[in-house]
Amino acid sequence: MKLPQEVQLILTTLQDAGFEAYVVGGCVRDLMLGNEPQDWDVTTNATPEKIQELFPQHVYENTF
C-alpha cells in the first residue's frame, strides 16, 4: 500500500523511537477497496507526552 509521505514520516518517527505505529480504520478499508482515503488514522503505544516530544511543532489538546 502506498502511504503519503507525511503519514510514512509519522510512522517512521514513532517506530525509530521504539514505539509501535500502524495505520488503522477507514483509511485501510479505503486502500483495500482501491479508493483514496480522505484522512489517515494512526495508532501507537506511545503516550501523548512522548508524542509531544517527538512532534514538538504540533499541538495536543486532550479534552476528555
All heavy atoms as TSV, in Angstrom:
chain	resi	resn	atom	element	x	y	z
A	1	MET	N	N	0.835	-1.175	0.000
A	1	MET	CA	C	0.000	0.000	0.000
A	1	MET	C	C	0.880	1.239	0.000
A	1	MET	O	O	1.848	1.315	0.738
A	1	MET	CB	C	-0.894	0.031	1.230
A	1	MET	CG	C	-2.001	-0.992	1.204
A	1	MET	SD	S	-3.091	-0.807	2.600
A	1	MET	CE	C	-2.890	-2.411	3.318
A	2	LYS	N	N	0.514	2.203	-0.816
A	2	LYS	CA	C	1.257	3.456	-0.910
A	2	LYS	C	C	0.698	4.450	0.098
A	2	LYS	O	O	-0.487	4.786	0.072
A	2	LYS	CB	C	1.126	4.011	-2.324
A	2	LYS	CG	C	1.829	5.319	-2.519
A	2	LYS	CD	C	3.158	5.117	-3.174
A	2	LYS	CE	C	3.693	6.464	-3.632
A	2	LYS	NZ	N	4.899	6.827	-2.967
A	3	LEU	N	N	1.559	4.894	1.008
A	3	LEU	CA	C	1.163	5.862	2.018
A	3	LEU	C	C	1.728	7.226	1.660
A	3	LEU	O	O	2.847	7.321	1.141
A	3	LEU	CB	C	1.687	5.450	3.389
A	3	LEU	CG	C	1.257	4.085	3.917
A	3	LEU	CD1	C	1.927	3.798	5.241
A	3	LEU	CD2	C	-0.243	4.003	4.050
A	4	PRO	N	N	0.991	8.294	1.967
A	4	PRO	CA	C	1.542	9.629	1.747
A	4	PRO	C	C	2.825	9.822	2.546
A	4	PRO	O	O	3.000	9.232	3.623
A	4	PRO	CB	C	0.443	10.564	2.246
A	4	PRO	CG	C	-0.797	9.748	2.231
A	4	PRO	CD	C	-0.370	8.340	2.477
A	5	GLN	N	N	3.690	10.662	2.046
A	5	GLN	CA	C	4.981	10.908	2.689
A	5	GLN	C	C	4.808	11.354	4.145
A	5	GLN	O	O	5.565	10.934	5.019
A	5	GLN	CB	C	5.754	11.965	1.911
A	5	GLN	CG	C	7.131	12.239	2.446
A	5	GLN	CD	C	7.876	13.267	1.603
A	5	GLN	OE1	O	7.378	13.784	0.619
A	5	GLN	NE2	N	9.088	13.557	2.004
A	6	GLU	N	N	3.809	12.187	4.415
A	6	GLU	CA	C	3.580	12.683	5.773
A	6	GLU	C	C	3.211	11.553	6.731
A	6	GLU	O	O	3.671	11.518	7.870
A	6	GLU	CB	C	2.472	13.740	5.790
A	6	GLU	CG	C	2.789	14.974	4.994
A	6	GLU	CD	C	2.413	14.867	3.514
A	6	GLU	OE1	O	2.020	13.770	3.059
A	6	GLU	OE2	O	2.516	15.884	2.811
A	7	VAL	N	N	2.378	10.641	6.265
A	7	VAL	CA	C	1.980	9.504	7.097
A	7	VAL	C	C	3.178	8.591	7.332
A	7	VAL	O	O	3.411	8.132	8.457
A	7	VAL	CB	C	0.804	8.741	6.453
A	7	VAL	CG1	C	0.469	7.488	7.245
A	7	VAL	CG2	C	-0.418	9.639	6.331
A	8	GLN	N	N	3.943	8.336	6.305
A	8	GLN	CA	C	5.134	7.499	6.444
A	8	GLN	C	C	6.123	8.121	7.428
A	8	GLN	O	O	6.735	7.416	8.231
A	8	GLN	CB	C	5.794	7.273	5.079
A	8	GLN	CG	C	6.902	6.248	5.116
A	8	GLN	CD	C	6.429	4.889	5.589
A	8	GLN	OE1	O	5.449	4.353	5.114
A	8	GLN	NE2	N	7.143	4.314	6.533
A	9	LEU	N	N	6.264	9.451	7.401
A	9	LEU	CA	C	7.159	10.138	8.335
A	9	LEU	C	C	6.697	9.946	9.778
A	9	LEU	O	O	7.507	9.704	10.672
A	9	LEU	CB	C	7.235	11.627	7.994
A	9	LEU	CG	C	8.067	12.475	8.947
A	9	LEU	CD1	C	9.524	12.034	8.941
A	9	LEU	CD2	C	7.954	13.943	8.585
A	10	ILE	N	N	5.404	10.033	10.009
A	10	ILE	CA	C	4.867	9.817	11.363
A	10	ILE	C	C	5.162	8.400	11.828
A	10	ILE	O	O	5.664	8.189	12.940
A	10	ILE	CB	C	3.357	10.105	11.393
A	10	ILE	CG1	C	3.100	11.592	11.186
A	10	ILE	CG2	C	2.727	9.612	12.703
A	10	ILE	CD1	C	1.661	11.949	10.900
A	11	LEU	N	N	4.875	7.420	10.983
A	11	LEU	CA	C	5.130	6.022	11.345
A	11	LEU	C	C	6.602	5.782	11.611
A	11	LEU	O	O	6.978	5.152	12.611
A	11	LEU	CB	C	4.642	5.097	10.229
A	11	LEU	CG	C	3.136	5.081	9.954
A	11	LEU	CD1	C	2.840	4.233	8.721
A	11	LEU	CD2	C	2.362	4.600	11.155
A	12	THR	N	N	7.451	6.281	10.734
A	12	THR	CA	C	8.898	6.074	10.872
A	12	THR	C	C	9.432	6.742	12.135
A	12	THR	O	O	10.238	6.157	12.862
A	12	THR	CB	C	9.634	6.614	9.630
A	12	THR	OG1	O	9.148	5.928	8.477
A	12	THR	CG2	C	11.135	6.417	9.744
A	13	THR	N	N	8.976	7.963	12.409
A	13	THR	CA	C	9.432	8.674	13.606
A	13	THR	C	C	9.072	7.900	14.865
A	13	THR	O	O	9.912	7.720	15.755
A	13	THR	CB	C	8.823	10.088	13.656
A	13	THR	OG1	O	9.230	10.809	12.489
A	13	THR	CG2	C	9.264	10.841	14.898
A	14	LEU	N	N	7.847	7.436	14.943
A	14	LEU	CA	C	7.416	6.667	16.109
A	14	LEU	C	C	8.170	5.346	16.216
A	14	LEU	O	O	8.646	4.972	17.300
A	14	LEU	CB	C	5.908	6.414	16.049
A	14	LEU	CG	C	5.032	7.644	16.301
A	14	LEU	CD1	C	3.614	7.392	15.823
A	14	LEU	CD2	C	5.054	8.018	17.773
A	15	GLN	N	N	8.310	4.637	15.109
A	15	GLN	CA	C	8.995	3.338	15.125
A	15	GLN	C	C	10.481	3.498	15.434
A	15	GLN	O	O	11.040	2.700	16.196
A	15	GLN	CB	C	8.771	2.614	13.808
A	15	GLN	CG	C	7.327	2.181	13.638
A	15	GLN	CD	C	6.976	1.719	12.245
A	15	GLN	OE1	O	7.732	1.912	11.298
A	15	GLN	NE2	N	5.806	1.116	12.091
A	16	ASP	N	N	11.117	4.515	14.898
A	16	ASP	CA	C	12.535	4.753	15.184
A	16	ASP	C	C	12.774	5.091	16.648
A	16	ASP	O	O	13.863	4.870	17.176
A	16	ASP	CB	C	13.092	5.867	14.299
A	16	ASP	CG	C	13.285	5.440	12.853
A	16	ASP	OD1	O	13.152	4.228	12.552
A	16	ASP	OD2	O	13.561	6.331	12.017
A	17	ALA	N	N	11.743	5.627	17.316
A	17	ALA	CA	C	11.841	5.949	18.737
A	17	ALA	C	C	11.495	4.737	19.608
A	17	ALA	O	O	11.469	4.839	20.836
A	17	ALA	CB	C	10.919	7.117	19.077
A	18	GLY	N	N	11.216	3.595	18.984
A	18	GLY	CA	C	10.979	2.365	19.729
A	18	GLY	C	C	9.523	2.036	19.985
A	18	GLY	O	O	9.222	1.130	20.772
A	19	PHE	N	N	8.615	2.740	19.327
A	19	PHE	CA	C	7.190	2.503	19.532
A	19	PHE	C	C	6.587	1.744	18.361
A	19	PHE	O	O	7.130	1.739	17.265
A	19	PHE	CB	C	6.447	3.830	19.710
A	19	PHE	CG	C	6.913	4.606	20.902
A	19	PHE	CD1	C	7.759	5.699	20.755
A	19	PHE	CD2	C	6.531	4.232	22.176
A	19	PHE	CE1	C	8.211	6.406	21.853
A	19	PHE	CE2	C	6.973	4.926	23.295
A	19	PHE	CZ	C	7.820	6.013	23.126
A	20	GLU	N	N	5.451	1.128	18.620
A	20	GLU	CA	C	4.670	0.524	17.548
A	20	GLU	C	C	3.823	1.636	16.936
A	20	GLU	O	O	3.369	2.539	17.648
A	20	GLU	CB	C	3.772	-0.574	18.087
A	20	GLU	CG	C	4.540	-1.751	18.655
A	20	GLU	CD	C	3.613	-2.806	19.226
A	20	GLU	OE1	O	2.574	-3.093	18.577
A	20	GLU	OE2	O	3.908	-3.324	20.295
A	21	ALA	N	N	3.608	1.573	15.626
A	21	ALA	CA	C	2.761	2.565	14.961
A	21	ALA	C	C	2.204	1.942	13.690
A	21	ALA	O	O	2.949	1.346	12.905
A	21	ALA	CB	C	3.557	3.821	14.641
A	22	TYR	N	N	0.898	2.071	13.518
A	22	TYR	CA	C	0.218	1.457	12.378
A	22	TYR	C	C	-0.884	2.375	11.868
A	22	TYR	O	O	-1.507	3.091	12.658
A	22	TYR	CB	C	-0.436	0.131	12.798
A	22	TYR	CG	C	0.494	-0.828	13.466
A	22	TYR	CD1	C	0.581	-0.887	14.854
A	22	TYR	CD2	C	1.303	-1.680	12.716
A	22	TYR	CE1	C	1.441	-1.778	15.479
A	22	TYR	CE2	C	2.163	-2.571	13.336
A	22	TYR	CZ	C	2.233	-2.609	14.713
A	22	TYR	OH	O	3.089	-3.485	15.331
A	23	VAL	N	N	-1.155	2.330	10.570
A	23	VAL	CA	C	-2.356	2.985	10.048
A	23	VAL	C	C	-3.522	2.038	10.319
A	23	VAL	O	O	-3.381	0.814	10.239
A	23	VAL	CB	C	-2.251	3.326	8.545
A	23	VAL	CG1	C	-1.250	4.426	8.315
A	23	VAL	CG2	C	-1.932	2.127	7.706
A	24	VAL	N	N	-4.670	2.609	10.673
A	24	VAL	CA	C	-5.835	1.813	11.058
A	24	VAL	C	C	-7.107	2.482	10.549
A	24	VAL	O	O	-7.092	3.615	10.087
A	24	VAL	CB	C	-5.930	1.649	12.592
A	24	VAL	CG1	C	-4.749	0.880	13.146
A	24	VAL	CG2	C	-6.039	3.002	13.276
A	25	GLY	N	N	-8.198	1.778	10.680
A	25	GLY	CA	C	-9.508	2.355	10.437
A	25	GLY	C	C	-9.898	2.468	8.979
A	25	GLY	O	O	-9.484	1.682	8.131
A	26	GLY	N	N	-10.698	3.487	8.713
A	26	GLY	CA	C	-11.267	3.676	7.394
A	26	GLY	C	C	-10.252	3.855	6.287
A	26	GLY	O	O	-10.516	3.477	5.137
A	27	CYS	N	N	-9.091	4.419	6.591
A	27	CYS	CA	C	-8.088	4.600	5.539
A	27	CYS	C	C	-7.593	3.247	5.021
A	27	CYS	O	O	-7.346	3.090	3.821
A	27	CYS	CB	C	-6.934	5.471	6.020
A	27	CYS	SG	S	-6.000	4.837	7.424
A	28	VAL	N	N	-7.485	2.267	5.894
A	28	VAL	CA	C	-7.063	0.928	5.468
A	28	VAL	C	C	-8.152	0.303	4.598
A	28	VAL	O	O	-7.874	-0.264	3.541
A	28	VAL	CB	C	-6.745	0.029	6.681
A	28	VAL	CG1	C	-6.417	-1.386	6.239
A	28	VAL	CG2	C	-5.601	0.618	7.489
A	29	ARG	N	N	-9.397	0.449	5.026
A	29	ARG	CA	C	-10.524	-0.054	4.230
A	29	ARG	C	C	-10.525	0.582	2.844
A	29	ARG	O	O	-10.651	-0.097	1.832
A	29	ARG	CB	C	-11.841	0.245	4.945
A	29	ARG	CG	C	-13.075	-0.157	4.144
A	29	ARG	CD	C	-14.325	0.607	4.559
A	29	ARG	NE	N	-14.120	2.028	4.366
A	29	ARG	CZ	C	-14.424	2.954	5.282
A	29	ARG	NH1	N	-14.931	2.613	6.443
A	29	ARG	NH2	N	-14.224	4.229	5.038
A	30	ASP	N	N	-10.373	1.914	2.810
A	30	ASP	CA	C	-10.373	2.618	1.531
A	30	ASP	C	C	-9.256	2.116	0.623
A	30	ASP	O	O	-9.467	1.880	-0.571
A	30	ASP	CB	C	-10.235	4.121	1.746
A	30	ASP	CG	C	-11.470	4.742	2.376
A	30	ASP	OD1	O	-12.542	4.099	2.352
A	30	ASP	OD2	O	-11.356	5.871	2.886
A	31	LEU	N	N	-8.064	1.947	1.164
A	31	LEU	CA	C	-6.943	1.450	0.369
A	31	LEU	C	C	-7.237	0.059	-0.185
A	31	LEU	O	O	-6.957	-0.222	-1.354
A	31	LEU	CB	C	-5.662	1.415	1.204
A	31	LEU	CG	C	-5.030	2.761	1.529
A	31	LEU	CD1	C	-3.908	2.587	2.543
A	31	LEU	CD2	C	-4.515	3.432	0.263
A	32	MET	N	N	-7.817	-0.787	0.651
A	32	MET	CA	C	-8.114	-2.153	0.202
A	32	MET	C	C	-9.183	-2.179	-0.885
A	32	MET	O	O	-9.193	-3.075	-1.723
A	32	MET	CB	C	-8.508	-3.011	1.398
A	32	MET	CG	C	-7.348	-3.210	2.360
A	32	MET	SD	S	-7.769	-4.254	3.747
A	32	MET	CE	C	-7.764	-5.830	2.933
A	33	LEU	N	N	-10.073	-1.184	-0.882
A	33	LEU	CA	C	-11.113	-1.092	-1.892
A	33	LEU	C	C	-10.653	-0.327	-3.133
A	33	LEU	O	O	-11.409	-0.188	-4.089
A	33	LEU	CB	C	-12.357	-0.410	-1.306
A	33	LEU	CG	C	-13.108	-1.207	-0.246
A	33	LEU	CD1	C	-14.210	-0.348	0.383
A	33	LEU	CD2	C	-13.679	-2.484	-0.837
A	34	GLY	N	N	-9.419	0.163	-3.099
A	34	GLY	CA	C	-8.885	0.905	-4.234
A	34	GLY	C	C	-9.307	2.359	-4.258
A	34	GLY	O	O	-9.166	3.035	-5.278
A	35	ASN	N	N	-9.803	2.855	-3.122
A	35	ASN	CA	C	-10.222	4.253	-3.020
A	35	ASN	C	C	-9.145	5.074	-2.326
A	35	ASN	O	O	-8.349	4.542	-1.555
A	35	ASN	CB	C	-11.531	4.365	-2.234
A	35	ASN	CG	C	-12.659	3.616	-2.899
A	35	ASN	OD1	O	-12.756	3.563	-4.123
A	35	ASN	ND2	N	-13.518	3.011	-2.099
A	36	GLU	N	N	-9.150	6.370	-2.569
A	36	GLU	CA	C	-8.194	7.254	-1.902
A	36	GLU	C	C	-8.768	7.688	-0.560
A	36	GLU	O	O	-9.875	8.251	-0.499
A	36	GLU	CB	C	-7.913	8.479	-2.771
A	36	GLU	CG	C	-6.829	9.352	-2.188
A	36	GLU	CD	C	-6.398	10.439	-3.143
A	36	GLU	OE1	O	-6.583	10.280	-4.364
A	36	GLU	OE2	O	-5.882	11.458	-2.657
A	37	PRO	N	N	-8.044	7.446	0.542
A	37	PRO	CA	C	-8.538	7.853	1.859
A	37	PRO	C	C	-8.682	9.372	1.958
A	37	PRO	O	O	-7.889	10.122	1.385
A	37	PRO	CB	C	-7.452	7.352	2.817
A	37	PRO	CG	C	-6.789	6.244	2.077
A	37	PRO	CD	C	-6.804	6.667	0.640
A	38	GLN	N	N	-9.695	9.796	2.691
A	38	GLN	CA	C	-9.906	11.224	2.933
A	38	GLN	C	C	-9.123	11.705	4.152
A	38	GLN	O	O	-8.836	12.891	4.278
A	38	GLN	CB	C	-11.397	11.504	3.135
A	38	GLN	CG	C	-12.237	11.144	1.924
A	38	GLN	CD	C	-11.803	11.899	0.675
A	38	GLN	OE1	O	-11.720	13.115	0.678
A	38	GLN	NE2	N	-11.496	11.151	-0.387
A	39	ASP	N	N	-8.821	10.787	5.052
A	39	ASP	CA	C	-7.994	11.107	6.216
A	39	ASP	C	C	-7.250	9.852	6.631
A	39	ASP	O	O	-7.486	8.765	6.104
A	39	ASP	CB	C	-8.833	11.658	7.368
A	39	ASP	CG	C	-9.847	10.652	7.909
A	39	ASP	OD1	O	-9.939	9.531	7.366
A	39	ASP	OD2	O	-10.534	10.977	8.882
A	40	TRP	N	N	-6.321	10.016	7.549
A	40	TRP	CA	C	-5.450	8.913	7.961
A	40	TRP	C	C	-5.482	8.788	9.472
A	40	TRP	O	O	-5.355	9.789	10.196
A	40	TRP	CB	C	-4.020	9.161	7.488
A	40	TRP	CG	C	-3.936	9.155	6.002
A	40	TRP	CD1	C	-4.133	10.217	5.171
A	40	TRP	CD2	C	-3.695	8.027	5.169
A	40	TRP	NE1	N	-4.013	9.815	3.870
A	40	TRP	CE2	C	-3.743	8.472	3.837
A	40	TRP	CE3	C	-3.448	6.687	5.414
A	40	TRP	CZ2	C	-3.548	7.620	2.758
A	40	TRP	CZ3	C	-3.249	5.841	4.348
A	40	TRP	CH2	C	-3.295	6.308	3.029
A	41	ASP	N	N	-5.666	7.565	9.960
A	41	ASP	CA	C	-5.666	7.278	11.391
A	41	ASP	C	C	-4.442	6.435	11.706
A	41	ASP	O	O	-4.153	5.456	11.014
A	41	ASP	CB	C	-6.927	6.507	11.789
A	41	ASP	CG	C	-8.192	7.278	11.472
A	41	ASP	OD1	O	-8.238	8.481	11.792
A	41	ASP	OD2	O	-9.116	6.687	10.904
A	42	VAL	N	N	-3.738	6.833	12.767
A	42	VAL	CA	C	-2.544	6.113	13.207
A	42	VAL	C	C	-2.742	5.735	14.660
A	42	VAL	O	O	-3.186	6.556	15.469
A	42	VAL	CB	C	-1.282	6.998	13.056
A	42	VAL	CG1	C	-0.064	6.316	13.650
A	42	VAL	CG2	C	-1.050	7.353	11.598
A	43	THR	N	N	-2.425	4.502	14.994
A	43	THR	CA	C	-2.437	4.081	16.391
A	43	THR	C	C	-1.006	3.784	16.810
A	43	THR	O	O	-0.175	3.368	16.003
A	43	THR	CB	C	-3.342	2.844	16.605
A	43	THR	OG1	O	-3.448	2.599	18.021
A	43	THR	CG2	C	-2.811	1.623	15.903
A	44	THR	N	N	-0.730	4.026	18.088
A	44	THR	CA	C	0.609	3.809	18.623
A	44	THR	C	C	0.522	3.506	20.107
A	44	THR	O	O	-0.470	3.839	20.762
A	44	THR	CB	C	1.509	5.045	18.394
A	44	THR	OG1	O	2.816	4.772	18.894
A	44	THR	CG2	C	0.951	6.284	19.070
A	45	ASN	N	N	1.559	2.895	20.621
A	45	ASN	CA	C	1.631	2.675	22.060
A	45	ASN	C	C	2.425	3.785	22.755
A	45	ASN	O	O	2.656	3.725	23.955
A	45	ASN	CB	C	2.207	1.292	22.387
A	45	ASN	CG	C	3.618	1.101	21.878
A	45	ASN	OD1	O	4.095	1.815	20.992
A	45	ASN	ND2	N	4.304	0.108	22.420
A	46	ALA	N	N	2.798	4.823	22.029
A	46	ALA	CA	C	3.470	5.982	22.627
A	46	ALA	C	C	2.451	6.798	23.418
A	46	ALA	O	O	1.304	6.947	22.988
A	46	ALA	CB	C	4.096	6.852	21.536
A	47	THR	N	N	2.865	7.328	24.537
A	47	THR	CA	C	1.989	8.176	25.341
A	47	THR	C	C	1.856	9.557	24.681
A	47	THR	O	O	2.725	9.952	23.885
A	47	THR	CB	C	2.555	8.368	26.758
A	47	THR	OG1	O	3.810	9.052	26.653
A	47	THR	CG2	C	2.728	7.039	27.480
A	48	PRO	N	N	0.802	10.284	25.019
A	48	PRO	CA	C	0.671	11.639	24.470
A	48	PRO	C	C	1.896	12.510	24.774
A	48	PRO	O	O	2.327	13.292	23.928
A	48	PRO	CB	C	-0.581	12.186	25.158
A	48	PRO	CG	C	-1.401	10.968	25.440
A	48	PRO	CD	C	-0.389	9.903	25.786
A	49	GLU	N	N	2.461	12.351	25.954
A	49	GLU	CA	C	3.641	13.134	26.319
A	49	GLU	C	C	4.831	12.805	25.415
A	49	GLU	O	O	5.576	13.691	24.978
A	49	GLU	CB	C	4.009	12.890	27.795
A	49	GLU	CG	C	2.973	13.405	28.772
A	49	GLU	CD	C	1.745	12.502	28.914
A	49	GLU	OE1	O	1.822	11.308	28.561
A	49	GLU	OE2	O	0.709	13.004	29.366
A	50	LYS	N	N	5.012	11.532	25.113
A	50	LYS	CA	C	6.112	11.119	24.245
A	50	LYS	C	C	5.871	11.595	22.815
A	50	LYS	O	O	6.810	12.024	22.132
A	50	LYS	CB	C	6.280	9.597	24.294
A	50	LYS	CG	C	7.521	9.084	23.624
A	50	LYS	CD	C	8.797	9.745	24.100
A	50	LYS	CE	C	9.225	9.256	25.452
A	50	LYS	NZ	N	10.590	9.743	25.807
A	51	ILE	N	N	4.626	11.550	22.372
A	51	ILE	CA	C	4.304	12.044	21.029
A	51	ILE	C	C	4.631	13.533	20.938
A	51	ILE	O	O	5.190	13.989	19.945
A	51	ILE	CB	C	2.818	11.764	20.696
A	51	ILE	CG1	C	2.596	10.256	20.578
A	51	ILE	CG2	C	2.410	12.480	19.404
A	51	ILE	CD1	C	1.143	9.850	20.496
A	52	GLN	N	N	4.318	14.301	21.987
A	52	GLN	CA	C	4.658	15.729	22.004
A	52	GLN	C	C	6.157	15.940	21.903
A	52	GLN	O	O	6.613	16.869	21.239
A	52	GLN	CB	C	4.145	16.390	23.280
A	52	GLN	CG	C	2.722	16.823	23.229
A	52	GLN	CD	C	2.428	17.906	22.212
A	52	GLN	OE1	O	1.331	17.944	21.730
A	52	GLN	NE2	N	3.329	18.764	21.859
A	53	GLU	N	N	6.925	15.101	22.557
A	53	GLU	CA	C	8.391	15.200	22.473
A	53	GLU	C	C	8.871	14.937	21.049
A	53	GLU	O	O	9.785	15.606	20.572
A	53	GLU	CB	C	9.053	14.203	23.421
A	53	GLU	CG	C	8.931	14.548	24.880
A	53	GLU	CD	C	9.550	13.464	25.761
A	53	GLU	OE1	O	10.478	12.763	25.312
A	53	GLU	OE2	O	9.083	13.317	26.903
A	54	LEU	N	N	8.270	13.944	20.397
A	54	LEU	CA	C	8.705	13.571	19.049
A	54	LEU	C	C	8.217	14.555	17.983
A	54	LEU	O	O	8.854	14.688	16.939
A	54	LEU	CB	C	8.198	12.159	18.714
A	54	LEU	CG	C	8.786	11.033	19.559
A	54	LEU	CD1	C	8.044	9.731	19.283
A	54	LEU	CD2	C	10.272	10.883	19.261
A	55	PHE	N	N	7.086	15.222	18.241
A	55	PHE	CA	C	6.493	16.160	17.284
A	55	PHE	C	C	6.204	17.495	17.984
A	55	PHE	O	O	5.045	17.891	18.130
A	55	PHE	CB	C	5.202	15.579	16.699
A	55	PHE	CG	C	5.389	14.247	16.014
A	55	PHE	CD1	C	5.113	13.060	16.677
A	55	PHE	CD2	C	5.845	14.182	14.706
A	55	PHE	CE1	C	5.285	11.829	16.053
A	55	PHE	CE2	C	6.020	12.957	14.063
A	55	PHE	CZ	C	5.748	11.785	14.744
A	56	PRO	N	N	7.247	18.194	18.440
A	56	PRO	CA	C	7.033	19.408	19.245
A	56	PRO	C	C	6.357	20.552	18.489
A	56	PRO	O	O	5.802	21.453	19.112
A	56	PRO	CB	C	8.452	19.795	19.669
A	56	PRO	CG	C	9.333	19.201	18.625
A	56	PRO	CD	C	8.654	17.924	18.205
A	57	GLN	N	N	6.384	20.531	17.180
A	57	GLN	CA	C	5.776	21.611	16.396
A	57	GLN	C	C	4.259	21.471	16.299
A	57	GLN	O	O	3.593	22.344	15.753
A	57	GLN	CB	C	6.402	21.680	14.996
A	57	GLN	CG	C	6.073	20.515	14.093
A	57	GLN	CD	C	6.926	19.258	14.293
A	57	GLN	OE1	O	7.538	19.044	15.329
A	57	GLN	NE2	N	6.948	18.396	13.290
A	58	HIS	N	N	3.701	20.391	16.847
A	58	HIS	CA	C	2.260	20.147	16.773
A	58	HIS	C	C	1.617	20.341	18.149
A	58	HIS	O	O	2.271	20.249	19.170
A	58	HIS	CB	C	1.978	18.735	16.249
A	58	HIS	CG	C	2.475	18.566	14.849
A	58	HIS	ND1	N	1.790	19.023	13.764
A	58	HIS	CD2	C	3.616	18.011	14.368
A	58	HIS	CE1	C	2.473	18.762	12.666
A	58	HIS	NE2	N	3.589	18.150	13.011
A	59	VAL	N	N	0.329	20.564	18.147
A	59	VAL	CA	C	-0.409	20.837	19.376
A	59	VAL	C	C	-1.237	19.612	19.754
A	59	VAL	O	O	-1.858	18.980	18.911
A	59	VAL	CB	C	-1.359	22.044	19.172
A	59	VAL	CG1	C	-2.201	22.286	20.410
A	59	VAL	CG2	C	-0.549	23.283	18.828
A	60	TYR	N	N	-1.235	19.312	21.041
A	60	TYR	CA	C	-2.052	18.227	21.567
A	60	TYR	C	C	-2.999	18.834	22.603
A	60	TYR	O	O	-2.561	19.478	23.542
A	60	TYR	CB	C	-1.187	17.151	22.220
A	60	TYR	CG	C	-1.965	16.138	23.020
A	60	TYR	CD1	C	-2.723	15.164	22.377
A	60	TYR	CD2	C	-1.965	16.155	24.404
A	60	TYR	CE1	C	-3.456	14.230	23.089
A	60	TYR	CE2	C	-2.698	15.222	25.126
A	60	TYR	CZ	C	-3.431	14.283	24.469
A	60	TYR	OH	O	-4.153	13.362	25.187
A	61	GLU	N	N	-4.297	18.653	22.409
A	61	GLU	CA	C	-5.290	19.117	23.367
A	61	GLU	C	C	-6.176	17.947	23.739
A	61	GLU	O	O	-6.952	17.484	22.916
A	61	GLU	CB	C	-6.119	20.238	22.765
A	61	GLU	CG	C	-5.328	21.489	22.480
A	61	GLU	CD	C	-6.189	22.594	21.924
A	61	GLU	OE1	O	-7.374	22.693	22.332
A	61	GLU	OE2	O	-5.696	23.332	21.073
A	62	ASN	N	N	-6.061	17.471	24.945
A	62	ASN	CA	C	-6.876	16.370	25.423
A	62	ASN	C	C	-8.064	16.954	26.193
A	62	ASN	O	O	-7.911	17.456	27.281
A	62	ASN	CB	C	-6.059	15.434	26.309
A	62	ASN	CG	C	-6.830	14.209	26.702
A	62	ASN	OD1	O	-8.019	14.092	26.435
A	62	ASN	ND2	N	-6.173	13.269	27.335
A	63	THR	N	N	-9.226	16.855	25.604
A	63	THR	CA	C	-10.426	17.397	26.249
A	63	THR	C	C	-11.282	16.307	26.869
A	63	THR	O	O	-12.412	16.563	27.238
A	63	THR	CB	C	-11.268	18.182	25.210
A	63	THR	OG1	O	-11.611	17.310	24.134
A	63	THR	CG2	C	-10.520	19.385	24.684
A	64	PHE	N	N	-10.746	15.096	26.988
A	64	PHE	CA	C	-11.523	14.016	27.572
A	64	PHE	C	C	-11.474	14.063	29.072
A	64	PHE	O	O	-10.553	14.462	29.676
A	64	PHE	CB	C	-10.994	12.653	27.085
A	64	PHE	CG	C	-11.132	12.504	25.597
A	64	PHE	CD1	C	-10.028	12.614	24.770
A	64	PHE	CD2	C	-12.364	12.263	25.031
A	64	PHE	CE1	C	-10.148	12.482	23.398
A	64	PHE	CE2	C	-12.502	12.120	23.656
A	64	PHE	CZ	C	-11.396	12.238	22.834
